[in-house]
């Protein structure tokens, strides 16, 4: 009996000093609690009257997100009620990026985020805090940087090719009241599983890109909209060709916007190759709702003129 009491006492001591692993049910409950608290902070983070109030709400939001992402099962937790953050997972399910912004009254947003990635050597998930430090990046097109010196942005697409462990990211950045940016960034991991941004995988770029850029940055008027998307069927990144509204405004990107031309990047042999004047439409398919089948008895040719880049 005495030995049993001693054994129970030892177990209690270990539990008190190291703690038991949270059960799946407890972990989900704690994740839900963090999510509910962050949901309550969303409005103030975006809409408070002063920058100070927004930053205070964001500091609490950031701490809660950090706490949540360290919990067991956090990688698969969707945070569905947090509609104001970006959540993208890599196609191979090895990592996900969570990012969000805090709009400043000056029009220049600040950015925050995390990378959760699976470390095969440790058989667990690592968590990296993304700390915006754009001022310390000398050239945004040619720099390589790590999570603690990050060029803040909101990621909305991760592209992975089968022959590469390098990931291509599509992102948006509200640079100022006058200029918006779309960015094609590159993410890779070293042998220790530490992420870094930027890599020379772009070739045959337009003359506006000097040297060997490690990412592509598009700047245009904050009043305009630029499309930047990945077309899986074509295995291409497609984007609007930007230009000034008048010839005399070359280089003044607050006056840039999309024209009728669509350009792209085509992947092959480990690099993205620039292609101008892309036919961006996908071929007609019988499963399309408005498919006009030439073999159907009621077929009528559509002679309406359609713009095609040439």
C-alpha positions as YAML, in Angstrom:
chain: A
units: angstrom
residues:
- id: 1
  name: UNK
  ca: [0.00, 0.00, 0.00]
- id: 2
  name: UNK
  ca: [2.82, 2.37, 0.91]
- id: 3
  name: UNK
  ca: [4.49, 1.79, -2.49]
- id: 4
  name: UNK
  ca: [1.22, 2.60, -4.28]
- id: 5
  name: UNK
  ca: [0.88, 5.86, -2.34]
- id: 6
  name: UNK
  ca: [4.46, 6.81, -3.23]
- id: 7
  name: UNK
  ca: [3.79, 6.03, -6.93]
- id: 8
  name: UNK
  ca: [0.64, 8.19, -6.97]
- id: 9
  name: UNK
  ca: [2.51, 10.99, -5.22]
- id: 10
  name: UNK
  ca: [5.30, 10.87, -7.85]
- id: 11
  name: UNK
  ca: [2.76, 11.01, -10.67]
- id: 12
  name: UNK
  ca: [1.14, 14.07, -9.10]
- id: 13
  name: UNK
  ca: [4.53, 15.78, -8.75]
- id: 14
  name: UNK
  ca: [5.36, 15.13, -12.43]
- id: 15
  name: UNK
  ca: [1.95, 16.39, -13.49]
- id: 16
  name: UNK
  ca: [2.39, 19.56, -11.46]
- id: 17
  name: UNK
  ca: [5.87, 20.33, -12.84]
- id: 18
  name: UNK
  ca: [5.48, 19.29, -16.50]
- id: 19
  name: UNK
  ca: [1.74, 19.24, -17.02]
- id: 20
  name: UNK
  ca: [-0.33, 16.65, -18.90]
- id: 21
  name: UNK
  ca: [-0.75, 17.07, -22.67]
- id: 22
  name: UNK
  ca: [-4.05, 18.71, -23.44]
- id: 23
  name: UNK
  ca: [-6.70, 16.31, -24.65]
- id: 24
  name: UNK
  ca: [-8.12, 16.91, -28.16]
- id: 25
  name: UNK
  ca: [-11.40, 18.07, -26.61]
- id: 26
  name: UNK
  ca: [-9.64, 20.53, -24.26]
- id: 27
  name: UNK
  ca: [-7.48, 21.84, -27.11]
- id: 28
  name: UNK
  ca: [-10.46, 22.48, -29.39]
- id: 29
  name: UNK
  ca: [-12.26, 24.25, -26.55]
- id: 30
  name: UNK
  ca: [-9.25, 26.49, -25.94]
- id: 31
  name: UNK
  ca: [-8.89, 27.20, -29.67]
- id: 32
  name: UNK
  ca: [-12.56, 28.14, -29.83]
- id: 33
  name: UNK
  ca: [-12.13, 30.42, -26.82]
- id: 34
  name: UNK
  ca: [-9.18, 32.20, -28.46]
- id: 35
  name: UNK
  ca: [-11.13, 32.53, -31.69]
- id: 36
  name: UNK
  ca: [-14.14, 34.06, -29.92]
- id: 37
  name: UNK
  ca: [-11.90, 36.60, -28.17]
- id: 38
  name: UNK
  ca: [-10.18, 37.52, -31.46]
- id: 39
  name: UNK
  ca: [-13.54, 37.86, -33.18]
- id: 40
  name: UNK
  ca: [-14.56, 40.43, -30.58]
- id: 41
  name: UNK
  ca: [-11.37, 42.43, -31.32]
- id: 42
  name: UNK
  ca: [-11.71, 42.45, -35.11]
- id: 43
  name: UNK
  ca: [-13.82, 45.60, -35.38]
- id: 44
  name: UNK
  ca: [-11.57, 47.73, -33.15]
- id: 45
  name: UNK
  ca: [-8.46, 46.48, -34.95]
- id: 46
  name: UNK
  ca: [-9.81, 47.82, -38.22]
- id: 47
  name: UNK
  ca: [-12.13, 50.68, -37.33]
- id: 48
  name: UNK
  ca: [-11.13, 52.33, -34.04]
- id: 49
  name: UNK
  ca: [-10.96, 56.12, -34.15]
- id: 50
  name: UNK
  ca: [-7.21, 56.36, -33.47]
- id: 51
  name: UNK
  ca: [-4.13, 54.42, -34.56]
- id: 52
  name: UNK
  ca: [-3.32, 53.82, -30.89]
- id: 53
  name: UNK
  ca: [-6.66, 52.12, -30.25]
- id: 54
  name: UNK
  ca: [-6.23, 49.98, -33.34]
- id: 55
  name: UNK
  ca: [-2.75, 48.93, -32.28]
- id: 56
  name: UNK
  ca: [-3.93, 48.13, -28.74]
- id: 57
  name: UNK
  ca: [-6.68, 45.88, -30.10]
- id: 58
  name: UNK
  ca: [-4.19, 44.29, -32.49]
- id: 59
  name: UNK
  ca: [-1.66, 43.60, -29.70]
- id: 60
  name: UNK
  ca: [-4.32, 41.56, -27.89]
- id: 61
  name: UNK
  ca: [-5.33, 39.90, -31.18]
- id: 62
  name: UNK
  ca: [-1.69, 38.99, -31.90]
- id: 63
  name: UNK
  ca: [-1.14, 37.49, -28.43]
- id: 64
  name: UNK
  ca: [-4.31, 35.40, -28.73]
- id: 65
  name: UNK
  ca: [-3.35, 34.13, -32.17]
- id: 66
  name: UNK
  ca: [0.11, 33.19, -30.91]
- id: 67
  name: UNK
  ca: [-1.45, 31.31, -27.98]
- id: 68
  name: UNK
  ca: [-3.92, 29.52, -30.27]
- id: 69
  name: UNK
  ca: [-1.36, 28.42, -32.85]
- id: 70
  name: UNK
  ca: [0.78, 26.75, -30.17]
- id: 71
  name: UNK
  ca: [-2.08, 24.46, -29.10]
- id: 72
  name: UNK
  ca: [-2.30, 20.83, -30.28]
- id: 73
  name: UNK
  ca: [-4.39, 20.54, -33.43]
- id: 74
  name: UNK
  ca: [-4.02, 24.24, -34.27]
- id: 75
  name: UNK
  ca: [-2.71, 23.56, -37.79]
- id: 76
  name: UNK
  ca: [-6.06, 22.15, -38.90]
- id: 77
  name: UNK
  ca: [-8.22, 24.60, -36.99]
- id: 78
  name: UNK
  ca: [-10.01, 26.82, -39.56]
- id: 79
  name: UNK
  ca: [-10.70, 30.04, -37.59]
- id: 80
  name: UNK
  ca: [-13.80, 30.40, -39.77]
- id: 81
  name: UNK
  ca: [-15.28, 33.35, -37.88]
- id: 82
  name: UNK
  ca: [-12.17, 35.51, -38.44]
- id: 83
  name: UNK
  ca: [-13.17, 36.99, -41.79]
- id: 84
  name: UNK
  ca: [-10.54, 39.76, -41.77]
- id: 85
  name: UNK
  ca: [-7.41, 37.58, -41.90]
- id: 86
  name: UNK
  ca: [-5.79, 35.63, -44.71]
- id: 87
  name: UNK
  ca: [-5.32, 31.88, -44.24]
- id: 88
  name: UNK
  ca: [-3.58, 29.86, -46.97]
- id: 89
  name: UNK
  ca: [-2.22, 26.30, -46.77]
- id: 90
  name: UNK
  ca: [0.41, 24.84, -49.09]
- id: 91
  name: UNK
  ca: [-0.77, 22.18, -51.59]
- id: 92
  name: UNK
  ca: [1.40, 19.54, -49.85]
- id: 93
  name: UNK
  ca: [-0.10, 20.50, -46.45]
- id: 94
  name: UNK
  ca: [3.37, 21.15, -45.03]
- id: 95
  name: UNK
  ca: [2.74, 24.71, -43.88]
- id: 96
  name: UNK
  ca: [0.20, 27.49, -43.74]
- id: 97
  name: UNK
  ca: [0.50, 31.25, -43.56]
- id: 98
  name: UNK
  ca: [-1.85, 33.47, -41.57]
- id: 99
  name: UNK
  ca: [-1.62, 37.21, -42.23]
- id: 100
  name: UNK
  ca: [-3.63, 40.34, -41.51]
- id: 101
  name: UNK
  ca: [-3.26, 44.11, -41.59]
- id: 102
  name: UNK
  ca: [-4.00, 47.09, -39.38]
- id: 103
  name: UNK
  ca: [-5.03, 50.08, -41.52]
- id: 104
  name: UNK
  ca: [-3.46, 53.34, -40.36]
- id: 105
  name: UNK
  ca: [-5.15, 56.72, -40.70]
- id: 106
  name: UNK
  ca: [-2.19, 57.78, -42.89]
- id: 107
  name: UNK
  ca: [-3.21, 55.13, -45.42]
- id: 108
  name: UNK
  ca: [-0.08, 53.00, -44.89]
- id: 109
  name: UNK
  ca: [-1.08, 49.70, -43.29]
- id: 110
  name: UNK
  ca: [0.98, 47.62, -40.87]
- id: 111
  name: UNK
  ca: [1.09, 43.85, -41.29]
- id: 112
  name: UNK
  ca: [1.27, 40.85, -38.96]
- id: 113
  name: UNK
  ca: [1.32, 37.10, -39.36]
- id: 114
  name: UNK
  ca: [2.59, 33.61, -38.62]
- id: 115
  name: UNK
  ca: [3.96, 30.63, -40.50]
- id: 116
  name: UNK
  ca: [3.06, 27.20, -39.15]
- id: 117
  name: UNK
  ca: [5.20, 24.51, -40.75]
- id: 118
  name: UNK
  ca: [5.76, 20.82, -40.12]
- id: 119
  name: UNK
  ca: [9.32, 19.95, -39.06]
- id: 120
  name: UNK
  ca: [10.00, 16.38, -40.16]
- id: 121
  name: UNK
  ca: [13.16, 16.06, -38.06]
- id: 122
  name: UNK
  ca: [11.32, 17.09, -34.89]
- id: 123
  name: UNK
  ca: [8.02, 15.43, -35.90]
- id: 124
  name: UNK
  ca: [6.13, 18.53, -34.79]
- id: 125
  name: UNK
  ca: [4.92, 21.91, -36.02]
- id: 126
  name: UNK
  ca: [7.17, 24.95, -35.72]
- id: 127
  name: UNK
  ca: [5.71, 28.42, -35.39]
- id: 128
  name: UNK
  ca: [7.40, 31.52, -36.86]
- id: 129
  name: UNK
  ca: [6.21, 35.05, -36.16]
- id: 130
  name: UNK
  ca: [6.25, 37.37, -39.19]
- id: 131
  name: UNK
  ca: [7.64, 40.74, -38.05]
- id: 132
  name: UNK
  ca: [7.28, 43.55, -40.54]
- id: 133
  name: UNK
  ca: [10.51, 45.48, -41.05]
- id: 134
  name: UNK
  ca: [10.28, 46.84, -44.58]
- id: 135
  name: UNK
  ca: [12.54, 49.79, -43.72]
- id: 136
  name: UNK
  ca: [15.43, 47.35, -43.18]
- id: 137
  name: UNK
  ca: [15.03, 45.84, -46.66]
- id: 138
  name: UNK
  ca: [17.26, 47.88, -49.02]
- id: 139
  name: UNK
  ca: [15.80, 46.69, -52.32]
- id: 140
  name: UNK
  ca: [12.43, 44.98, -52.20]
- id: 141
  name: UNK
  ca: [12.88, 43.26, -55.58]
- id: 142
  name: UNK
  ca: [16.31, 41.71, -54.95]
- id: 143
  name: UNK
  ca: [16.39, 41.17, -51.17]
- id: 144
  name: UNK
  ca: [16.21, 37.87, -49.32]
- id: 145
  name: UNK
  ca: [14.70, 38.10, -45.85]
- id: 146
  name: UNK
  ca: [13.59, 35.93, -42.94]
- id: 147
  name: UNK
  ca: [10.40, 36.07, -40.83]
- id: 148
  name: UNK
  ca: [11.94, 38.54, -38.34]
- id: 149
  name: UNK
  ca: [12.68, 41.03, -41.17]
- id: 150
  name: UNK
  ca: [9.59, 40.63, -43.30]
- id: 151
  name: UNK
  ca: [8.08, 42.75, -46.07]
- id: 152
  name: UNK
  ca: [4.50, 42.83, -44.80]
- id: 153
  name: UNK
  ca: [1.72, 41.71, -47.14]
- id: 154
  name: UNK
  ca: [-1.44, 39.60, -47.27]
- id: 155
  name: UNK
  ca: [-0.95, 36.23, -48.98]
- id: 156
  name: UNK
  ca: [-3.88, 34.73, -50.85]
- id: 157
  name: UNK
  ca: [-2.36, 31.92, -52.97]
- id: 158
  name: UNK
  ca: [0.43, 29.34, -52.59]
- id: 159
  name: UNK
  ca: [1.68, 27.63, -55.76]
- id: 160
  name: UNK
  ca: [3.82, 24.50, -55.60]
- id: 161
  name: UNK
  ca: [5.38, 22.68, -58.54]
- id: 162
  name: UNK
  ca: [5.96, 18.92, -58.35]
- id: 163
  name: UNK
  ca: [9.67, 19.25, -59.17]
- id: 164
  name: UNK
  ca: [10.43, 21.82, -56.48]
- id: 165
  name: UNK
  ca: [10.29, 22.45, -52.75]
- id: 166
  name: UNK
  ca: [10.21, 26.17, -53.44]
- id: 167
  name: UNK
  ca: [6.80, 27.81, -53.15]
- id: 168
  name: UNK
  ca: [5.50, 30.78, -55.13]
- id: 169
  name: UNK
  ca: [3.20, 33.15, -53.24]
- id: 170
  name: UNK
  ca: [0.68, 35.69, -54.54]
- id: 171
  name: UNK
  ca: [0.00, 38.64, -52.26]
- id: 172
  name: UNK
  ca: [-1.60, 42.07, -51.86]
- id: 173
  name: UNK
  ca: [-0.20, 45.10, -50.09]
- id: 174
  name: UNK
  ca: [-1.91, 48.41, -49.38]
- id: 175
  name: UNK
  ca: [1.25, 50.46, -49.74]
- id: 176
  name: UNK
  ca: [-0.25, 53.95, -49.32]
- id: 177
  name: UNK
  ca: [-3.36, 56.02, -49.98]
- id: 178
  name: UNK
  ca: [-2.15, 56.51, -53.55]
- id: 179
  name: UNK
  ca: [-0.49, 53.16, -54.41]
- id: 180
  name: UNK
  ca: [-1.47, 49.51, -54.11]
- id: 181
  name: UNK
  ca: [0.92, 46.62, -54.71]
- id: 182
  name: UNK
  ca: [0.47, 43.06, -55.95]
- id: 183
  name: UNK
  ca: [3.46, 40.83, -55.28]
- id: 184
  name: UNK
  ca: [4.76, 37.48, -56.52]
- id: 185
  name: UNK
  ca: [7.04, 36.30, -53.71]
- id: 186
  name: UNK
  ca: [9.04, 33.10, -53.19]
- id: 187
  name: UNK
  ca: [9.26, 30.99, -50.02]
- id: 188
  name: UNK
  ca: [11.71, 28.19, -49.26]
- id: 189
  name: UNK
  ca: [12.97, 26.34, -46.18]
- id: 190
  name: UNK
  ca: [16.55, 25.48, -45.17]
- id: 191
  name: UNK
  ca: [17.71, 22.14, -43.74]
- id: 192
  name: UNK
  ca: [16.61, 23.18, -40.26]
- id: 193
  name: UNK
  ca: [13.12, 24.03, -41.47]
- id: 194
  name: UNK
  ca: [13.60, 27.81, -41.17]
- id: 195
  name: UNK
  ca: [11.71, 29.77, -43.86]
- id: 196
  name: UNK
  ca: [13.13, 32.57, -46.00]
- id: 197
  name: UNK
  ca: [11.61, 34.79, -48.68]
- id: 198
  name: UNK
  ca: [13.08, 35.60, -52.09]
- id: 199
  name: UNK
  ca: [14.84, 33.50, -54.71]
- id: 200
  name: UNK
  ca: [16.05, 33.89, -58.30]
- id: 201
  name: UNK
  ca: [13.48, 31.83, -60.21]
- id: 202
  name: UNK
  ca: [12.23, 34.51, -62.66]
- id: 203
  name: UNK
  ca: [13.68, 34.68, -66.18]
- id: 204
  name: UNK
  ca: [13.13, 36.67, -69.38]
- id: 205
  name: UNK
  ca: [11.51, 39.52, -67.49]
- id: 206
  name: UNK
  ca: [10.48, 42.89, -68.96]
- id: 207
  name: UNK
  ca: [13.13, 45.61, -69.24]
- id: 208
  name: UNK
  ca: [11.71, 47.35, -66.16]
- id: 209
  name: UNK
  ca: [13.26, 44.59, -64.01]
- id: 210
  name: UNK
  ca: [16.99, 45.10, -63.56]
- id: 211
  name: UNK
  ca: [19.49, 42.46, -62.47]
- id: 212
  name: UNK
  ca: [18.16, 39.20, -61.04]
- id: 213
  name: UNK
  ca: [14.96, 39.92, -59.08]
- id: 214
  name: UNK
  ca: [13.92, 37.53, -56.32]
- id: 215
  name: UNK
  ca: [10.29, 38.62, -56.42]
- id: 216
  name: UNK
  ca: [8.04, 40.63, -58.71]
- id: 217
  name: UNK
  ca: [6.36, 43.79, -57.39]
- id: 218
  name: UNK
  ca: [3.57, 45.56, -59.28]
- id: 219
  name: UNK
  ca: [2.60, 49.11, -58.25]
- id: 220
  name: UNK
  ca: [-0.54, 50.86, -59.46]
- id: 221
  name: UNK
  ca: [-3.18, 53.41, -58.46]
- id: 222
  name: UNK
  ca: [-5.05, 52.62, -55.26]
- id: 223
  name: UNK
  ca: [-8.22, 53.55, -57.18]
- id: 224
  name: UNK
  ca: [-7.64, 50.80, -59.78]
- id: 225
  name: UNK
  ca: [-7.90, 47.00, -59.69]
- id: 226
  name: UNK
  ca: [-5.21, 44.66, -60.98]
- id: 227
  name: UNK
  ca: [-5.78, 40.95, -61.48]
- id: 228
  name: UNK
  ca: [-2.98, 38.61, -60.39]
- id: 229
  name: UNK
  ca: [-3.97, 34.94, -60.35]
- id: 230
  name: UNK
  ca: [-2.77, 31.42, -60.99]
- id: 231
  name: UNK
  ca: [-4.33, 29.47, -63.88]
- id: 232
  name: UNK
  ca: [-3.81, 25.81, -63.02]
- id: 233
  name: UNK
  ca: [-4.95, 24.54, -66.45]
- id: 234
  name: UNK
  ca: [-2.29, 26.67, -68.18]
- id: 235
  name: UNK
  ca: [0.24, 26.31, -65.33]
- id: 236
  name: UNK
  ca: [0.69, 30.05, -65.60]
- id: 237
  name: UNK
  ca: [0.52, 33.10, -63.38]
- id: 238
  name: UNK
  ca: [-1.59, 35.66, -65.25]
- id: 239
  name: UNK
  ca: [-1.62, 39.40, -64.56]
- id: 240
  name: UNK
  ca: [-2.88, 42.62, -66.08]
- id: 241
  name: UNK
  ca: [-0.32, 44.65, -68.01]
- id: 242
  name: UNK
  ca: [0.10, 47.97, -66.17]
- id: 243
  name: UNK
  ca: [0.77, 51.36, -67.68]
- id: 244
  name: UNK
  ca: [0.27, 55.08, -66.99]
- id: 245
  name: UNK
  ca: [-2.98, 56.77, -67.95]
- id: 246
  name: UNK
  ca: [-0.89, 59.24, -70.00]
- id: 247
  name: UNK
  ca: [2.53, 58.88, -71.65]
- id: 248
  name: UNK
  ca: [3.99, 61.75, -69.64]
- id: 249
  name: UNK
  ca: [3.35, 59.94, -66.34]
- id: 250
  name: UNK
  ca: [5.88, 57.12, -66.82]
- id: 251
  name: UNK
  ca: [7.28, 55.97, -63.48]
- id: 252
  name: UNK
  ca: [4.58, 57.70, -61.41]
- id: 253
  name: UNK
  ca: [2.83, 54.54, -60.27]
- id: 254
  name: UNK
  ca: [-0.01, 56.32, -58.53]
- id: 255
  name: UNK
  ca: [-1.29, 56.96, -62.07]
- id: 256
  name: UNK
  ca: [-0.84, 53.37, -63.32]
- id: 257
  name: UNK
  ca: [-3.64, 50.96, -64.08]
- id: 258
  name: UNK
  ca: [-4.40, 47.87, -66.17]
- id: 259
  name: UNK
  ca: [-4.90, 48.01, -69.94]
- id: 260
  name: UNK
  ca: [-6.40, 45.42, -72.25]
- id: 261
  name: UNK
  ca: [-3.28, 43.26, -72.36]
- id: 262
  name: UNK
  ca: [-2.71, 40.22, -70.13]
- id: 263
  name: UNK
  ca: [0.84, 39.00, -69.47]
- id: 264
  name: UNK
  ca: [1.98, 35.88, -67.68]
- id: 265
  name: UNK
  ca: [4.67, 33.68, -66.23]
- id: 266
  name: UNK
  ca: [5.00, 30.13, -67.56]
- id: 267
  name: UNK
  ca: [6.65, 27.53, -65.34]
- id: 268
  name: UNK
  ca: [9.28, 25.11, -66.64]
- id: 269
  name: UNK
  ca: [12.61, 23.60, -65.51]
- id: 270
  name: UNK
  ca: [12.47, 25.26, -62.13]
- id: 271
  name: UNK
  ca: [11.88, 28.83, -63.29]
- id: 272
  name: UNK
  ca: [9.07, 31.20, -64.24]
- id: 273
  name: UNK
  ca: [9.47, 32.59, -67.77]
- id: 274
  name: UNK
  ca: [7.82, 35.87, -68.74]
- id: 275
  name: UNK
  ca: [5.30, 35.72, -71.59]
- id: 276
  name: UNK
  ca: [3.70, 38.86, -73.05]
- id: 277
  name: UNK
  ca: [0.24, 39.09, -74.62]
- id: 278
  name: UNK
  ca: [-1.29, 35.92, -73.26]
- id: 279
  name: UNK
  ca: [-4.66, 34.59, -74.46]
- id: 280
  name: UNK
  ca: [-6.18, 34.48, -70.99]
- id: 281
  name: UNK
  ca: [-9.46, 32.76, -71.83]
- id: 282
  name: UNK
  ca: [-9.78, 29.03, -71.20]
- id: 283
  name: UNK
  ca: [-11.03, 26.82, -74.06]
- id: 284
  name: UNK
  ca: [-14.78, 26.15, -74.24]
- id: 285
  name: UNK
  ca: [-15.82, 23.09, -72.27]
- id: 286
  name: UNK
  ca: [-19.00, 21.07, -72.39]
- id: 287
  name: UNK
  ca: [-19.45, 21.39, -68.61]
- id: 288
  name: UNK
  ca: [-19.58, 25.18, -68.80]
- id: 289
  name: UNK
  ca: [-23.03, 26.63, -68.16]
- id: 290
  name: UNK
  ca: [-23.00, 28.71, -71.38]
- id: 291
  name: UNK
  ca: [-21.21, 26.17, -73.57]
- id: 292
  name: UNK
  ca: [-22.21, 26.58, -77.23]
- id: 293
  name: UNK
  ca: [-21.83, 23.08, -78.69]
- id: 294
  name: UNK
  ca: [-21.01, 23.19, -82.43]
- id: 295
  name: UNK
  ca: [-22.38, 19.64, -82.79]
- id: 296
  name: UNK
  ca: [-25.79, 20.52, -81.37]
- id: 297
  name: UNK
  ca: [-28.65, 20.85, -83.93]
- id: 298
  name: UNK
  ca: [-29.55, 24.34, -82.60]
- id: 299
  name: UNK
  ca: [-25.96, 25.64, -82.74]
- id: 300
  name: UNK
  ca: [-25.65, 29.28, -83.81]
- id: 301
  name: UNK
  ca: [-22.18, 30.79, -84.38]
- id: 302
  name: UNK
  ca: [-21.30, 33.72, -82.14]
- id: 303
  name: UNK
  ca: [-19.85, 36.42, -84.35]
- id: 304
  name: UNK
  ca: [-19.51, 39.04, -81.64]
- id: 305
  name: UNK
  ca: [-16.03, 40.57, -81.68]
- id: 306
  name: UNK
  ca: [-13.87, 39.52, -78.72]
- id: 307
  name: UNK
  ca: [-10.62, 41.26, -77.85]
- id: 308
  name: UNK
  ca: [-7.66, 38.92, -78.23]
- id: 309
  name: UNK
  ca: [-4.14, 40.11, -77.34]
- id: 310
  name: UNK
  ca: [-1.81, 40.07, -80.35]
...
